[in-house]
Amino acid sequence: MNRLQPLTRNLNPLIRLMRLHKPIGIWLLFFPAAWGLLLAPGPLRWDLLAVLLLGAAITRSAGCILNDLTDRKLDAQVERTRSRPLASGELTTTDAVLLLLVLAMNALLLAVVLPRSVTWIALAAAPMIAAYPWMKRLTFWPQAFLGLTFNLGALIGWAASGASVALAALLLYAACFFWTLGYDTLYAVEDMQDDARAGIKSTARRIGTGAKLAWFTAVCYGCMLALFAAALYFAGGWAWPTELALALAAGHAAWQVAHARRLVPSSSQAGVLFRSNQWLGLVLLVGLLLHRAFPYLS
């Protein structure tokens, strides 16, 4: 059992329901949106970055509630998730639905300050977010569906600048898809044994561990980095800060692949590799920020 569980159980159940005590999901949702904004034409807008961060926090919280409402019975069968507020009975479904409505209203208020095109992309994302929890019952590739859903933020960030979606934005979206497919497959390794008993499907169960997992992760991260580089090129973002960031990100991805080879089913190290992607995302964000904030350095 996770040694932090006794501590996290003392947190407000509503905070735990929204996973605010585990902000990794917020960062992984925010980074693609921030990259999209920073690659889009126009001036650097710190206020929009703040709006996107707040939007990521609200969206991720709402997504966690939807996921837990759908999976509360399955979560009770998995060691890592059985202490979640809905699975354990700390909160009722009514509590969760009311909190979800509050978050939805705040998301609508936030959308008012962004261009209308952002609203249309967000509306397209809403049914995908609602459908995602069911994918693990229907296909061994729920991580691929998550990649398509989770990374619409890249298009939202680009559209938030007021620019029309261009080739660079689509390349970035594709890059983020492969990033999510890679890191969430690693994450799913932690639950492989419980998932098999509960009948939950995942890409990790389809691929397996050892060399196959390492090769799969390498292909995903390789595609991510190549597509990100192409997005930089077509967006005019190719400069030494972004080149350095891309090189550092590639090094970190290689470190993950090397460790992925040694993972075994239900290894807690899988969660460590998954969470380390916050540093990969941060490195690329800093590179883009340096390029945009200090263009004379480029």
C-alpha positions, 0 to 999 in steps of 0.5 A: 500500500502507498505509504502516503495513503494514511496522510491523504485520507485525512484530507477533505474528501472533496479535495481528494475527489478532485485529486487536488492533492495530486496535481500531476494531472493538472500539469499534464493537462496544462502543458499542451495548452501552454505550448499551444499558446506559446507557439501561436502567433501574437504577443506573449500573454501571461494573463492567458497562461494564467487562465489556461492553468486555472482552466486545466485545474477545473477541467482535470477536477471535473474529469476526475469526478466523472471518472470516479462516478463511472468507476466507483465499483471498479475502483473498489477492486483495485488496491491503488483506488479503493480508498477514493471517496466514492469507492470507499463510501466517504462521499455519495454520488449526490455530493459528486454531482453537485461538485461537478455542476459547480465546476462546470459553471466555473468553466463556463464563466472562464470561457467567456474571457476566451475567443469563441473558437475555444468554446467550440473546441471545449464543447467538442471535448466535453462528450469525449471526457464523459466517454473516456471512463467507459473506454477501459471496458470496451478496448485495450487502447483507452490510453489512445482515447485519452490522448485524443481527449486530454490534448485538445488543450493544445488546440485550445491554447492555440485558439486562445491567442485568437489565431486560426488553427494552423498546421503547427497546432495540429502537429503539436496536438499529434505530438501530445497524443503520442506523449500521453499514449506513452506516459499513460501506458507506463502509468497503467503498469502499476495496476496491471494485476488488479486490472486483470482481476477486475476486467479492466482493459489497458494498453499496458495489458495489451503490450506487456512489460519488459522489452516490448514495453520499452520499445512501445514507449520509445516509439511513442516518445520518439514520435512525440519529439519529432512532431514537436520539433516539426510544430516548432519549425512550422510555427517559427519557434526554432531557436536555441532555447527551444532546441536545448529544451528539446534535447533535454526532453529527449534525454529525459525520455530516453531515461524513462525508456531505459527504466521502462524495460525493468518494470514488472506488473504492478510495480510502483516504479511505474507511477514514478516514471509517469509523474516524472513527465512533469519535468519533461513538460516543464523543460519544453515550457521553459524553452518556449517561454525563454524564446517568446519572452526574450527573443533577442536571446534567440 
